[in-house]
Amino acid sequence: MTAGHSPGVEVTLRVNGQARPLRLESRVTLLDALREHLGLTGTKKGCDQGACGACTVLLDGESVVSCLVLAVQCDGREVTTVEGLSSDGRLHPVQQAFVRHDGFQCGYCTPGQIMSAIALLRAGRAGSDDEIREFMSGNLCRCGAYPNIVAAIRDVAAQGDQVEVVGAGRATAGGDRS
């Protein structure tokens, strides 16, 4: 190794609409890059095995458990975290619905639940409570707030609120009201 050369791979993650260049070891997960290298701690580390959903983010608009994705796989791709949802100090419609319906208790799983809910709504998969439960089954809530989470998602779908995500385009939940 030459003097002044740091080991690792150069990647540029587009996080919440901003290019974020990083030099990382090739084995660093997206979760660790977000939390430890970029200081975005809204994405939670739960099981570190892809089983709990606490670390769910959107990658190019699709939900992924970030503990199972290597950061180098995300070079140049759009990553949206819970920190990227609010706009002008206003909560995202899904965040607002979680507050209205008390869709959280301890709050640890809430960021991952919200990111999965946004992916569900963008995919048009909120047709029934069973469909919502099936889509959300990868997100565990130890406090048991599941009925409130389903109610929050159903509320957003019924209102037809815009489900906008930074850098991931624009989609509607339940139809366009224009």
N, C-alpha and C positions, 0 to 999 in steps of 0.2 A: 504494500500500500504506500502511495506517495504522500508526502507531507501536504496537509491542507485538503486531502481528499477524504470525504466522509463516506462510509459504506452505505449501501442501500440503493434503492431504486427511486428515480424521480417520477412522481405522478402528479397530475393535476386533477383534483376532484372539483366538480362544480357543485358546491354545497349551498343550498338555499339561494340559488341564482348567482353566486359569486365563485369565480375561479380561485381555488386554494391550492397553490403548489406545495408539495411536500417531498421530503426525502425520507423513505421508510424502508425498513427491512421487508423483504418480499413476503414474509410470513405474517405481517401485521394484518389483523382483521379490520374490516370497515368500522366495526364498533369501536375498536381501540384507537383507530385513526381519528374518529370523530371525538371521542371522549378525551383521550390522552394527548393527542397532537393538535387538535383544533379547539379544545376546551368546550365542546358542545355536550354538556352532561345531561341534557334532557332525554337522550336515548339511554335507556337503562341497561345495565348488565345484570341479567338474572341467572340463568342456568349455564350460559356459555356453551350450550350444546344444541341450540335451535329448537328446544322443546317448549319454552314458555312464552315467547313472543314479546317479551319486555323490550327487546332491542329492535323492534320493527321500524323500518324507515321505508321511504319510497326510493326506488332506483329506476330512473327513467319512467316514473309514474306507476311502477308496479311494486307491491309490498314485498319486502325481503327481510329475513332475520339477519341483521348485520353481523352477528357473531359467526356466521357460516360463510361469509363472503370476504375474500381477500381484498384489501384496499387497492392493490395493483390491478385487480379485475375491473375496477371502477374508473380507471384513468380516462378522463374526458367525458365521463357520464354524469348525468344529473342526479344528485342525491338530495332528497328533501327530508329534513328532520322536523321534529315538533317545533323547534325554534323558528323555522321558516314559515309557519302557518299564519301567524298574525300579520295584519297589514295595518299600517298607520295606528298602531296601538289597539287595534280592534281584534278580538278573538275570531278565529275561523268559525264558520257555522257549526261544524262538528264539535269544536271546543265549547261553544256556547250551549249546544244541546247537552253535552256531558254535564255542564254546570246546572242547567235547568232541571235535568232528570237525576241529579246526584249519581252520575255514572262512574263514580270513583269513591273509594273510602280511604284507604291509606295513600292512594295515588301513585304507588310505585309502578303498576302496570299501565297506568293511564296513557302515557305517551305512545306506547306500542299499540294499545287498544285504539286510540284516535287515528294513528297512521293506517292501521288495518281497516278501520271503518271508512276512511276516505277512499282507500282502494276498492272496498266493497261498493260504495256508492258510485264511484266512477265507472265500475264494471256493470252497474245496473243490477246488482244482486240482492237488492233489499225488497224483493217481492213479497216475502212472508217472514214471519218470525223464525220458522224453521230454516229458511234459506240464510237469514242473518246469522243464526246460531252456527250453522254449518261452516259458513265462510270465516267466522270469528273463532272457530274451535281451536285454532293454533295459538290463541292468546289466553293465557291463564290469569285468573283473578283470585288470589287467595282469600280476599275479603268476601267474595260471593256477590258482587254487584252486577251479576249477569242480567237480571231482569231490567235494571236501570240502564245498562249499556244498550240492550236491545231497544228499549223505549227511546233512548237518545237517537239511535240510528234511524229508527222508524220515523221519528219526528222530523229529522232533516230530509229524509226521502219524501215524506208527505208534503213538506213545505216547498219542495222543488228548489231549495237554495242552491246557489252556485257552489260547486265544489271545486274551487280554484286552488291550485298549488303552485308555488313559486317555481318557475322553470319547467313545469310539467304540462303546460297547456291549460286548457279550460274545458271543463266538462260540467254537465248538470246532473243533479240527482233528482229523479222524479219528473224531469221535463223542463223545458225552457219556458220562462215566463215573459219573454220579450214581446 
